[in-house]
Amino acid sequence: MEIYQLRTFVTVAQQGHLTQAAELLHLSQPAVTAQIKALEEEVGMPLFERTTGGVMLTRAGQELLPRAQSILESAKDILNHARHLKGQLAGKALIGVSLTPEILRLGPWVARLTEKYPLLDLRLQHGVTGGILNLVRKKELDAGFYLGKNPYVNVNTVLLAELPFVIVMPKGWENRVDITVPKELGKLPWVGISQFSSLCKITSELWRDLNISPKKVAECDHVNTILDMVCSGVGLALARAEEAQVAADKGLVTIVPGICKLAELQFVYPSDRVGDLILEVLLEELAAVWQLGPSSPH
């Protein structure tokens, strides 16, 4: 059963005459007759009966007419939607994702992109921030989210926010040393951070600032896992201030007072992708979600 056969069937039913239907369809009358006959053979019953003035639907034809009309309307909707999509942005974007969706405002960003650009094939790949930056540098990712400073000249960055990090320790450990003296924090064990995580570099910078070199216990590469290790009594670590406060309010950790380390949350992409249409819409919707003012990437 073909769409053109259903169109002929509906037109003949509406006109009640083969010749008039043929004129509207720009077909010959024999061609219209052949299509109706083929359709009747496929459904296994006659759809029209001849009258002195033309043709009229049989009982079976009357039953099938509304369904045929519905199919034609659906086909028309498909064509109209296809015409609407024609010329729209299409392509694939592979995005590296780290941290948590809430921190990155990932849901609202993806929602805006999929609503405005239905042909955009957006794919999210999770990883540690250092690995994401490296994959962007090698152009194995089209863009990604990165925590920390970007050392590569062939990677552009857009600053999204400066996230405050504080030192957290297991509850009760504040009595082991004088936590008002930063040097004393080096006497306690710290949760080890994977070298592929940007938090490793940020933690190392903090240790240099405090002039400490503590013992590292275990090794993690995700912020949530790191905080859980602290809550479980493994050691000290840096944690995002907001999450640290939640854990402290629950009595799970103690926040070391007076020390805060800011970390840059960046959106990174290969510098030679500047002007790429897909990248431009990624940046445009990212700016809207993060309420960024007009600024040049660096």
N, C-alpha and C positions, 0 to 999 in steps of 0.2 A: 504494500500500500504506500503510495507516494503522495507528497503534499500537493502536487499539481492535480492528481486525481480527485483529492478531496476538494480542492478549489473549484474544479469543474463541476463536481457533484453539488456543491453549495450554490454555485451560480445558476445551474440548470433549475435547481429547486426554487430559487428566488424568482427566476424569470418565467418558469413554467413553459419554456419553449426552447428547443434545441438551437434553432437558428439565431434567436436573440442572444442566447448564452454564448454561442460561437463568436458573435460580433464583439461582445464585451471582452471575451478572452483572447481575441485576435487569432482565432483558430478556424479551421474549416469545420463544417458540420459533421463530415465523416470522422474527423479527428475527435470531436466531442463525443460522438456516438461510441467510438472505439474505447475511449477512456471510461465512459460510464459502463460499458459492457465488461471491461477488464476489472473494474471495481466490484461489479455485481458478481463476477465469477470468484473473486477473492473472498467476499463475504458470504458467498453461497446462497444468495437470495436476490430477487429483483428489488430494485430501489424505486423504479418508476413504472408507471403504466401509461400507455398512450391514450389520448383523448382526441376528440375531433378538433380541438383548438390547440393541442400541444401535448404536454406530458404533465402528470401529477404524481406526487409521492405515494408510494405504497405505505402500508402500515409500518413495515420495517424501515423504510426510508424516513418516515416521520420520527421514528425512535432514534435513528442514527444522526439526523441533521444537527441537533444541538451539540452533539459531541464533536462532529466534524467542524462546526463553527468555532468551538472552543479550541480545538487543535490549531486551526488557522490563526486565531487570535494569539495563541502562545507562540507560534512561529513568527508572527509579526513582532511580538515583544522581543524575541531573541534578536531579530534583525535590527530593531531600533536600538537595543542595548549595545549591539556590536558596533553600530554607527557612532554611538556615544563614546565607546571605548577607543575607537580608531583615533589615532593621534595622541592618545594619552601616554604618559610616561610608563615605560615598561622596562624590566630588567631585574637583575638579581643584586642584592646587597648583603654581604656577609659581615656581621657586626660582632666584635668581641665584647663579651659582657663579664664584668667582675663585680665584687662586692654584692649587695643585695638589690633586688628590683626597686625597693622603696627608696633607697639612697639615690639610685640613678634616675628615678622617675620614669622607669622603663615602660610601665603599662600605659600611661597617658601618651607618651611619645609614639609607641607602636600603634596605639588606637588612632591617633591623628593620621599617621602615615597610611594605614590600611584603609581608612575611610576615604581619604582624598585620592589615593593612588592604588586602586584595586588591582592593577596589573603589576605592581611592584612586588617582587618575590623577596621578602625580607627574612633573613635567616640569622638567628642568634646563636653564638657559640660561646659557651662558658669556659673560663680559664682564669689563671692568676694574672694580676695586672702586668707584671713584668713580661710574661709570655705573650700577652696581647700586644703590648708595644712592639715586641720583636717581630711578631707576625705581621703587624701593620707595616713595619719598616721593610719587611721582605715582600710586601704586597700580597701576602697570603690571606689577609683580611682587608676588607675595603675601609674599615674604620673600627673604632672601639673606644671603650672607656678605660682610663688609666689614672692611677693614683700616684702622684709624685711629679718630679721634674723630668722633662723630656730632654735627653742629651743628643738626639739625632737631628741633623740639619735637613734630612730628607723626609721628616715627619712634621706636619703642622699640628698645632694644638689649639683648642678653644677652651678657655678656662670656664668651668661651670660653677665651681664653688671652692672655698677653702674650708675643709672639714677640720674641726678641732679634735685632737686626740689627747687623752689624759692617761696617766699611769694608774693602773688598777692592781690591787693585790688581794689575795684571798682574805676573807673576813677573819680577824683575829691576829693576822700577821703584823698589824701596826704596832704591836707590843714587842716585836722581836728587835726592832731597831728604832732609832729616832728618825721618823719619816720627815721631820722638818729640816733635816740635813741631807741634801741630795746625795752626797758621797756615800752615806750609809746604805742607800738602795743597791749599791754594787755588792753588798755582802749577802744579798738574798738571791735565790735562783730566779731566772726569768724563763718564760716560755720561748723556745726557739722558733724563729720565723724562717720559712723557706727562702733561699736566696732568689728564687724566681718571683717572690712577692715584693711589691713596692714597699710594703710595711717593714720589710727587712732593712731597706736603705734608710727609711725614716727612723726606725729604732736605733740603727747604728749611729745616725746623726745625733740622736738624743744622747746616746751613751758618750759620744765625744764631747757634747756640750756639758754633760754632768761629770766628765772625766772618770767614768767607771768602766769596768770590764767584767760583768757578772758571769756566773756559770749559767749555761743554757741547758734547759731540760726539755727533752722531746723536740719535735719540730712540726709546725703547722703552716698551712698556706692560705687559710681562709679566716676572715675576721670573726665570724661567728664561732668557729672552732677554737680560736685563740681565747676568746672571752670565756667559753665554756671550760677551757683548761684552767683559767684563773679561778673561776667559781668552784672548781673541783679541788683546788689546793695545790696545783702543780707549780705555779710560780707567778711572777709579776709579768705584765705586758702592757703595751699601749692598746687602748680601745677607743673607739669613737665616743666622744663626750656624751652624746645623747643616750647611746646604748649603755655606757658605763653608769650613768645616773639611774637608769631603770634598774640595773642589777644592784646598785648600791641601795636604792629605795626598798628593794626586796631583802636586803640584809645579806646579799651573796658576796659582795666585794667591798673593799674600802678604796676610795679615790685618794691618791696622794695629793695633798693640797699644794697650790702655787706653781704647778708645772703643767704647761699646755703646749702641744706641738701642732702647728697647722700643716695640713697636707693638701696639696692642690689636686682637685678632681678635674681631670681633663678629658675632652673628647679629641681623639687623635685620628689622623688620616694621612695617607701619603701625599707629600707636597705636590707631586705631579698630577694629582687628581683635581686640582683647583680648576673650576669652570665646568667640571663634569656635572651633567644635569641631575643624575641620581644623588651625587654628593650634595649638590645645592639644596635639594628638597630635604635631605636628611638634616642639614644644618639649619634650614629655615624652620622646620618643625621642632627641632631641638631648642632653638632660640625662643620659640613661642612657649614651650613647656617650662623652660628655665627662666623665662622673662628676661632674656639677655638684651642689652642695648646693642646698637650697631657698633661693631668693633672688628678690627682686623685680626685674623688668626696669626699666631706667631710660632 
